[in-house]
């Protein structure tokens, strides 16, 4: 009987101790691992969140860029750390594709990471070189169909939203075009402007100046609704592609096993900062919408996107060495 009482007492103490520890979190600076280069859209949005998250939590949140292999380099760094909430990670859409396009990946997003919350949506625009005689996505598809494989589209690399949207477009229109990946996205845009490629599903911030300047022409955007910066450009859905919604997204995750109390503390701080007018304004400037969620909602999004884009990557035979 005495031993049973001791066991029960130990369990009670453990249950009480964890929330108490969580209440003192964070007691030192935190890291936010970002798997993209400095000044990319994901990096810029992450820095906005990190700065305000530090203010909300009372400790600095330092951004560290660990670039490479569709975010897997950064993910590996997080997995090397303790599940204590002091090393967090920006989770972004291409990371859900990595599990399909990389043969040697040794982790699973659903199994090895704990979702904390989403922080943004961002969108792509289908842009063409002015020499392309198409004013709608369907007219572009007709040109591609007339000359199979002669057109090309650029992206920032295998498994990026730009490639996935291009491959999805090919599948839905039953057409063909050459995909040309670039290590540096600005160079991909430069070559599109120069006429070396015919079209691109690119992130809106770097493409809008080229569109408004007449160097490129926008045919459609890939969001659910039209974008304020391109209010005269229809969505792909309006253009006759009812299922063609491609939204990049970003959120924060931690190593699997991070205590629930810590997850909810960070999530609560994120919800507050994402409701700040200044944050919403900055996100709009970067071509994104602030979007908060619960950990469960973010987990469901990651699972759905992993399934959807994994299917597209397999069908397009996308590989990342």
Backbone torsions as a table, in degrees:
resi	resn	phi	psi	omega
1	UNK	NA	-41.5	-179.1
2	UNK	-61.6	-42.1	179.9
3	UNK	-65.0	-36.4	178.0
4	UNK	-63.2	-40.9	178.4
5	UNK	-63.7	-38.3	179.5
6	UNK	-63.4	-42.1	179.0
7	UNK	-62.0	-46.2	-179.6
8	UNK	-62.8	-42.1	179.0
9	UNK	-62.3	-39.2	178.9
10	UNK	-63.9	-42.1	180.0
11	UNK	-64.9	-39.9	179.0
12	UNK	-64.3	-44.8	179.3
13	UNK	-61.2	-41.2	-179.7
14	UNK	-65.2	-39.5	-178.7
15	UNK	-65.8	-36.1	179.8
16	UNK	-76.1	-34.5	-174.2
17	UNK	-67.4	-35.8	-175.2
18	UNK	-64.7	-49.6	176.6
19	UNK	-60.9	-35.5	178.5
20	UNK	-62.2	-41.7	177.0
21	UNK	-64.5	-38.8	-179.7
22	UNK	-66.3	-31.3	-179.8
23	UNK	-66.1	-27.5	179.1
24	UNK	-87.5	-3.6	179.4
25	UNK	-82.2	137.7	-7.2
26	UNK	-90.1	145.9	179.3
27	UNK	-110.2	6.5	178.0
28	UNK	-155.6	167.7	179.6
29	UNK	-58.3	152.1	-178.5
30	UNK	-115.3	161.2	176.6
31	UNK	-116.4	141.7	171.2
32	UNK	-119.0	110.7	-178.8
33	UNK	-83.1	126.0	179.8
34	UNK	-119.2	123.5	-173.8
35	UNK	-88.4	22.4	176.6
36	UNK	-126.9	168.3	-179.2
37	UNK	-71.0	161.0	176.1
38	UNK	-60.9	140.5	176.9
39	UNK	75.9	4.4	169.8
40	UNK	-74.8	161.6	179.4
41	UNK	-54.1	-42.8	179.5
42	UNK	-62.1	-42.6	179.6
43	UNK	-64.3	-45.9	-177.9
44	UNK	-61.8	-44.9	179.3
45	UNK	-65.9	-39.7	179.9
46	UNK	-62.2	-38.4	-179.5
47	UNK	-68.6	-35.6	175.5
48	UNK	-61.8	-46.3	-179.9
49	UNK	-65.4	-45.0	-178.0
50	UNK	-59.9	-43.1	-178.2
51	UNK	-62.6	-48.3	-178.4
52	UNK	-74.5	-30.1	177.7
53	UNK	-64.9	-39.9	176.4
54	UNK	-60.8	-39.8	178.2
55	UNK	-64.3	-43.5	-179.0
56	UNK	-65.7	-38.0	-174.8
57	UNK	-92.8	-12.7	177.8
58	UNK	83.0	12.9	176.4
59	UNK	-140.8	145.9	178.6
60	UNK	-62.1	143.6	172.4
61	UNK	-115.8	109.1	-173.6
62	UNK	-95.3	125.8	178.3
63	UNK	-81.4	131.3	173.9
64	UNK	-123.6	123.1	178.7
65	UNK	-88.9	117.5	175.2
66	UNK	-118.3	93.1	-167.2
67	UNK	-90.1	140.3	169.7
68	UNK	139.9	146.1	169.3
69	UNK	52.4	56.4	174.3
70	UNK	53.5	38.7	176.4
71	UNK	87.0	-3.6	-175.6
72	UNK	-71.8	-27.4	177.5
73	UNK	-63.3	-44.3	177.5
74	UNK	-65.9	-39.9	179.4
75	UNK	-61.4	-39.9	179.0
76	UNK	-63.8	-36.6	177.9
77	UNK	-63.1	-41.5	178.9
78	UNK	-63.9	-41.1	-178.1
79	UNK	-67.5	-19.4	177.5
80	UNK	-79.9	-10.6	-175.8
81	UNK	-98.2	167.0	176.7
82	UNK	-72.3	149.5	178.8
83	UNK	-82.0	62.9	-173.8
84	UNK	-116.0	5.4	177.5
85	UNK	83.5	2.2	-179.9
86	UNK	-92.7	-12.1	171.8
87	UNK	-123.9	109.7	-180.0
88	UNK	-109.0	172.3	-175.8
89	UNK	-142.4	137.3	168.5
90	UNK	-79.0	119.5	177.7
91	UNK	-99.0	125.3	-178.2
92	UNK	-131.9	162.0	-166.1
93	UNK	-50.7	-46.0	-179.5
94	UNK	-58.1	-22.6	179.3
95	UNK	-66.9	-25.0	177.7
96	UNK	-73.1	-22.2	-179.0
97	UNK	-86.5	-23.7	-175.5
98	UNK	-55.5	-35.8	-178.5
99	UNK	-63.6	-23.0	-179.8
100	UNK	-93.9	-39.2	-171.4
101	UNK	-92.7	-7.1	178.7
102	UNK	-114.4	124.2	-175.4
103	UNK	-75.0	-29.4	-171.4
104	UNK	-105.0	16.2	178.9
105	UNK	-68.2	134.4	-172.5
106	UNK	-114.9	23.4	176.4
107	UNK	-140.3	167.6	178.3
108	UNK	-128.7	127.3	-176.2
109	UNK	-57.9	-43.5	-177.4
110	UNK	-69.8	-34.6	-175.3
111	UNK	-85.7	-38.7	-167.6
112	UNK	-103.4	-4.0	179.8
113	UNK	-130.1	153.2	178.0
114	UNK	-109.7	117.4	177.8
115	UNK	-68.8	139.7	177.4
116	UNK	-108.8	-48.3	177.5
117	UNK	174.1	150.2	175.0
118	UNK	-76.8	152.5	173.0
119	UNK	-129.8	-8.8	178.3
120	UNK	-161.9	157.2	164.9
121	UNK	-115.4	144.1	170.9
122	UNK	-142.2	163.6	-166.5
123	UNK	-133.0	161.7	176.9
124	UNK	-112.1	160.5	175.4
125	UNK	-126.8	137.2	174.8
126	UNK	-83.6	111.0	-178.2
127	UNK	-118.2	145.4	179.0
128	UNK	-126.2	157.1	172.2
129	UNK	-69.0	144.3	-178.0
130	UNK	-56.0	-22.9	-179.7
131	UNK	-73.0	-15.2	-179.2
132	UNK	-77.0	122.3	-175.5
133	UNK	-85.9	63.0	178.4
134	UNK	-142.2	137.6	178.7
135	UNK	-115.1	-5.8	178.7
136	UNK	-139.0	161.6	175.5
137	UNK	-59.5	-36.4	179.6
138	UNK	-67.1	-37.5	176.9
139	UNK	-67.0	-35.9	175.6
140	UNK	-63.8	-42.5	178.6
141	UNK	-61.8	-37.5	178.8
142	UNK	-64.5	-40.8	176.9
143	UNK	-63.8	-41.8	178.4
144	UNK	-64.2	-38.3	-180.0
145	UNK	-68.8	-32.7	-179.2
146	UNK	-70.7	-29.5	179.9
147	UNK	-133.1	76.5	-174.6
148	UNK	-55.2	128.4	174.6
149	UNK	78.0	-1.8	-176.9
150	UNK	-86.8	-23.7	176.8
151	UNK	-86.7	157.9	177.7
152	UNK	-136.7	153.8	175.0
153	UNK	-132.7	148.5	-174.9
154	UNK	-105.5	159.3	175.3
155	UNK	-151.5	174.2	176.8
156	UNK	-87.1	11.8	176.4
157	UNK	135.8	167.6	-180.0
158	UNK	-60.6	134.2	176.6
159	UNK	81.3	1.9	177.7
160	UNK	-78.4	159.7	178.7
161	UNK	-54.9	-34.8	-180.0
162	UNK	-62.8	-41.6	178.0
163	UNK	-72.1	-45.2	-177.0
164	UNK	-60.5	-40.9	177.8
165	UNK	-65.1	-40.4	177.8
166	UNK	-63.7	-41.6	179.1
167	UNK	-67.8	-38.7	177.4
168	UNK	-63.9	-39.5	177.8
169	UNK	-61.7	-43.9	177.4
170	UNK	-59.8	-42.2	-178.5
171	UNK	-66.4	-44.8	-176.2
172	UNK	-70.7	-27.2	-179.1
173	UNK	-100.7	-3.7	-178.3
174	UNK	54.7	49.5	179.5
175	UNK	-124.8	179.3	-180.0
176	UNK	-136.1	146.6	175.6
177	UNK	-159.0	153.3	-178.9
178	UNK	-83.9	128.4	175.4
179	UNK	-91.4	129.8	179.2
180	UNK	-121.0	106.9	-179.7
181	UNK	-83.7	147.7	178.0
182	UNK	-123.8	144.3	175.1
183	UNK	-72.2	-29.5	179.6
184	UNK	-121.1	117.6	-176.2
185	UNK	-60.6	-37.8	177.8
186	UNK	-57.1	-34.3	178.4
187	UNK	-68.7	-34.5	176.8
188	UNK	-62.1	-42.3	178.3
189	UNK	-65.7	-41.8	179.9
190	UNK	-59.9	-40.9	-179.5
191	UNK	-72.4	-30.3	174.0
192	UNK	-67.1	-45.4	177.9
193	UNK	-60.8	-35.2	-179.5
194	UNK	-77.3	-6.6	177.9
195	UNK	87.3	11.4	178.3
196	UNK	-75.8	-19.4	174.4
197	UNK	-131.5	162.3	-175.1
198	UNK	-98.6	-30.7	-177.9
199	UNK	-153.9	170.5	179.1
200	UNK	-162.7	141.1	166.8
201	UNK	-97.0	92.0	-171.6
202	UNK	-112.3	160.5	175.4
203	UNK	-60.0	141.7	-173.1
204	UNK	-67.4	-40.6	-174.7
205	UNK	-54.9	-47.8	-179.1
206	UNK	-78.8	-18.2	-177.0
207	UNK	-90.7	-29.4	-176.6
208	UNK	-58.3	-42.9	177.6
209	UNK	-61.1	-34.6	178.5
210	UNK	-70.1	-33.7	179.6
211	UNK	-73.3	-48.7	-179.5
212	UNK	-67.4	-24.6	178.1
213	UNK	-85.3	-0.6	176.8
214	UNK	81.2	6.7	-180.0
215	UNK	-83.3	-21.0	174.8
216	UNK	-136.9	163.2	178.4
217	UNK	-123.5	131.0	-179.5
218	UNK	-89.2	130.9	178.0
219	UNK	-101.5	-34.5	-177.5
220	UNK	-167.9	158.6	172.2
221	UNK	-111.2	158.8	-171.2
222	UNK	-101.4	7.9	-179.4
223	UNK	-82.7	-179.0	178.5
224	UNK	-72.2	-36.1	179.1
225	UNK	-128.4	170.7	177.3
226	UNK	-66.6	154.7	-179.6
227	UNK	-94.4	139.0	179.5
228	UNK	-55.5	-35.5	-178.5
229	UNK	-75.4	-15.9	179.4
230	UNK	-134.8	54.0	-171.0
231	UNK	-64.5	-20.6	179.4
232	UNK	-91.5	-1.1	-178.5
233	UNK	-98.6	122.1	-178.0
234	UNK	-70.9	164.5	173.1
235	UNK	-80.6	165.8	174.4
236	UNK	-63.5	-33.2	178.0
237	UNK	-63.5	-45.5	177.4
238	UNK	-63.1	-27.2	-177.0
239	UNK	-85.1	6.8	175.1
240	UNK	102.1	16.7	178.5
241	UNK	-122.0	84.3	-169.0
242	UNK	-60.6	-25.5	-177.8
243	UNK	-106.0	7.1	-173.5
244	UNK	-90.8	77.6	172.8
245	UNK	-118.9	114.6	-179.7
246	UNK	-120.8	110.4	-179.0
247	UNK	-122.6	121.3	170.2
248	UNK	-75.1	156.3	-178.7
249	UNK	-150.8	159.8	177.5
250	UNK	-138.9	150.9	177.4
251	UNK	-160.5	-177.6	-179.4
252	UNK	-116.9	138.3	177.1
253	UNK	-133.2	163.4	176.9
254	UNK	-128.9	170.7	176.4
255	UNK	-63.3	142.9	176.8
256	UNK	-55.2	142.0	-178.6
257	UNK	94.4	-3.3	176.3
258	UNK	-62.8	130.3	-177.2
259	UNK	-53.3	141.1	-178.4
260	UNK	-56.8	-39.6	-178.2
261	UNK	-61.0	-37.9	179.0
262	UNK	-71.1	-42.1	177.8
263	UNK	-56.7	-46.2	-177.3
264	UNK	-71.7	-30.3	176.8
265	UNK	-65.1	-45.1	178.7
266	UNK	-67.0	-42.0	-179.9
267	UNK	-60.7	-43.3	179.3
268	UNK	-61.5	-39.0	177.8
269	UNK	-66.9	-38.0	178.6
270	UNK	-64.2	-44.7	179.6
271	UNK	-57.7	-41.9	-179.8
272	UNK	-66.3	-46.5	-176.1
273	UNK	-69.1	-32.9	-179.2
274	UNK	-73.8	-11.4	177.3
275	UNK	-92.9	-2.8	179.5
276	UNK	-72.6	130.1	179.3
277	UNK	-55.0	-38.7	-178.4
278	UNK	-64.3	-36.9	178.8
279	UNK	-67.6	-44.2	178.7
280	UNK	-60.4	-39.9	179.8
281	UNK	-65.8	-42.3	179.2
282	UNK	-65.4	-42.0	179.2
283	UNK	-61.2	-42.4	178.7
284	UNK	-60.6	-39.9	177.5
285	UNK	-60.4	-33.9	179.8
286	UNK	-89.3	9.5	177.7
287	UNK	76.0	29.5	-177.7
288	UNK	-133.5	164.2	173.7
289	UNK	-115.0	134.5	173.7
290	UNK	-66.5	137.4	-177.2
291	UNK	-148.9	109.8	178.3
292	UNK	-96.6	161.0	-179.1
293	UNK	-157.9	167.9	170.1
294	UNK	-80.6	163.5	174.8
295	UNK	-57.1	-38.6	-178.5
296	UNK	-67.0	-42.3	178.7
297	UNK	-63.5	-41.6	179.0
298	UNK	-65.8	-39.9	177.4
299	UNK	-60.7	-39.7	178.5
300	UNK	-66.4	-38.9	177.5
301	UNK	-62.2	-47.2	-179.5
302	UNK	-60.4	-42.8	-180.0
303	UNK	-64.3	-43.3	-179.6
304	UNK	-66.2	-41.4	179.9
305	UNK	-69.4	-35.8	176.8
306	UNK	-60.9	-42.9	-179.8
307	UNK	-69.4	-45.8	-176.5
308	UNK	-63.3	-53.9	-174.4
309	UNK	-77.8	-23.8	172.0
310	UNK	-63.6	-38.5	178.8
311	UNK	-65.7	-42.7	178.7
312	UNK	-66.0	-42.6	-178.7
313	UNK	-62.9	-40.3	178.1
314	UNK	-64.7	-45.8	-178.1
315	UNK	-64.1	-33.6	-179.1
316	UNK	-90.1	-2.4	-179.8
317	UNK	57.1	45.4	178.9
318	UNK	-79.0	132.0	179.5
319	UNK	-133.5	143.0	174.7
320	UNK	-126.1	116.5	-177.4
321	UNK	-82.3	NA	NA
